[in-house]
Amino acid sequence: MTKQYSNFKDFYPYYIQQHKNKYTKLLHFIGAWFFISFISILIYSHEIKYLLFAFLSAYGFAWIGHFFIEENKPATFDYPIYSFMGDCLMFIEILKGKHKIL
């Protein structure tokens, strides 16, 4: 059983600890780019199928990293909102160079 977190500030260090391997972070980053791309296409096209593609790509890439590289359980299962917030913050931090992915 994972620790219970009542706020994102306390959760984020745990989230980052679950993403030790740079390739897991890379897969999250790729999935996030696909998510942003599909949401953009959805806004432009108004075709709801792109919402499904957005979530499938984001979670698909991320979960491959967790199951096959980190060999841990994605935080999404226990903390879906905090995990999404963590994905967004880690994506921004990668863009800023705080996390190495290559």
SULKA-V160257 format. One line per field, one symbol per residue. ss: DSSP state (A for helix, B for strand, O for the rest). phi: phi as a letter, one per 30 degrees, with the letter a starting at -180 (. if undefined). A space follows every 50 residues. Layout:
BEGIN
ss->???
phi->???
END
This chain:
BEGIN
ss->OOOOOOOAAAAAAAAAAOOOOAAAAAAAAAAAAAAAAAAAAAAAAOOOAA AAAAAAAAAAAAAAAAAAAAOOOOAAAOOAAAAAAAAAAAAAAAAOOOOO OO
phi->.dddccadeddeededddbdddddddddddddddeddddddeddcicded dddddddddedddedddccdhbdededcbdddddddedddedddedidcd bb
END
